Amino acid sequence: VFDNINFTLSSVTVTDASSSVTVSGSVGLLNGNPATGTVTLYLKDNVTGKTDWIDNFTINVTEGVGYAEATLSGKIYLHDYGFVVISTSTPFHFLAGNTYPSSGTMIVTGASNGRAKLTVLNSTSYTVDVDANGDGTYETSSSHTWI
């Protein structure tokens, strides 16, 4: 059992036959209720020079009797696509023993305030709504089942 674990990476390079990536940043895990994981990582592709990063991406998990709730927040930047901000407007609610949540809403916001909203309908399905132009109105909606 641990109270917290913190990793700090100062320029760790991983190389294989066709690629090389240098990683720096930190990972922190805090045991408790809520339990919290926070990641800030910068990844540089040493072949292309492109940089991707995960900034202050945080997962909080709170346990109750017969359930757990999880929230997500943070930023992710991909060199070729720009950045998105992730937030959980309603915590993901997991019933004990279930792999997938039974409720919850996550919003991913990108350029020009465009956004995608994932809404959990039940433990087997969810919807994704897209506001591509950032005007606050979701233009498309599609339903899916968890894999």
N, C-alpha and C positions, 0 to 999 in steps of 0.2 A: 504494500500500500504506500502511495506517495502523496505528499501534499502539493508539490508542484515540480515541474521539470522545465528547464529552459535550455534551448540549444541556440547557440550563436554560430553562424557560418561566416567565415571571412575568406571569401574567394576560394571555394572548393571547385575544382575542375574535374568533370567526368568526360572521358573520351572513349569512343569505340572506333571501329574501322572507318566510319563515314561521317561522324559528327563529334563535336566537342562543345560542351556547355559549361560555363562558369556560373556558380550559384553563390550568392551571399544573402544574408538576412538572419531571421530568427524565427523560432517556433517555441511557443510557450503553452504548457498544459497546466491547468490549475484544477486539482481534485476538490470537489465539494458539491454542494447543491445550491446553486447551479455549478456544474463542471464547465470549464471554459477552455477552449483551444483558440490560440491566436497565431496567425501566420503572416509574416512579412518576408517575402522572398523576391530577389531580383535575379533573373536568369538571362545571361548573355550567350547567344549563339556565336561561338568563336569563329565559325566558318562564314556566316553572313553578316555578322556584326549587329544583328537585330537583338533588341532587348525586350523581354516580357517581364511583368511583375505582378505580384499579389501583394496588396497593401492593406495591412491591418484587417485581414479577413478573420472574422471572429465567429465561432460557433459556441452557443451557450445551451447546455442541456440541463433541464430541471426535472427531477424525478418526483412523482407523487405516488400515491397508492394505486397500483394498477395501470399507470400511464407514465409517459415522459413527454416533455415539450421541448422543442428545439427552435432556436432563432439563429439567423445568419445575417451578417453585415460585413461590408468591406468593399474594396475596389479591386478590379482585375484589369490589367492593361495588356493587350496583344499588339505588338508592333504593326502588324498589317491591318488591324481593324479598329484600333483605338481602345478606349476604356469603357467599362460599365461599372455602375454602383449597384450593389446587391443589398436588399433589405427585406426583412420579414415583417409585413404589416400585421399579420396574425400568426402566432407561433404554430409550427407544425406539431400536431398532437398525435402521439403514437400510443395505441392501446398495448398493454403488456402482451408480449408474444408476437406482435405484428411487425413485419419487416417494413411496411409502408405506412405513411401517416393516414389518419382518418379525416383530418381537417388541417387547414393552414393556408396561408397565402404568402408568396414571395414575389417581389417586384425587382426586375432588372432594368435599370435606366441607363441609356447611352446618349449618343450624340443628339443634339437639338431636342433633348428631353423625350426622345422616343423611348418607348418602354414595352416590355413584355411582362405579363402577369400570369403566374402559375397559381391556380386555385385548386386545392385538393377537394374533391367531391366526396370521396369515401376511401376506404382502404384498398380499392381496386381501380379507381379512375381519378382523373384530373382534367382541367381545361387550361389552355394557354390562350390568352387574349393579347393582341398586338396593337399598339398605338404607334405606328411607324413614323408619323409626322410630328409627334409630340404636342398635339393640340388638346390632349386630355380625353379624347374619344377613342375607344378601342374599335378599330376598323374590321379586324378579323378575330374569329374565335374557333378553336378546334378542340375536340375532346379526345382523350387518349386513355389507355389502360397502362398500369405500371408493368414493366417488363418482368 
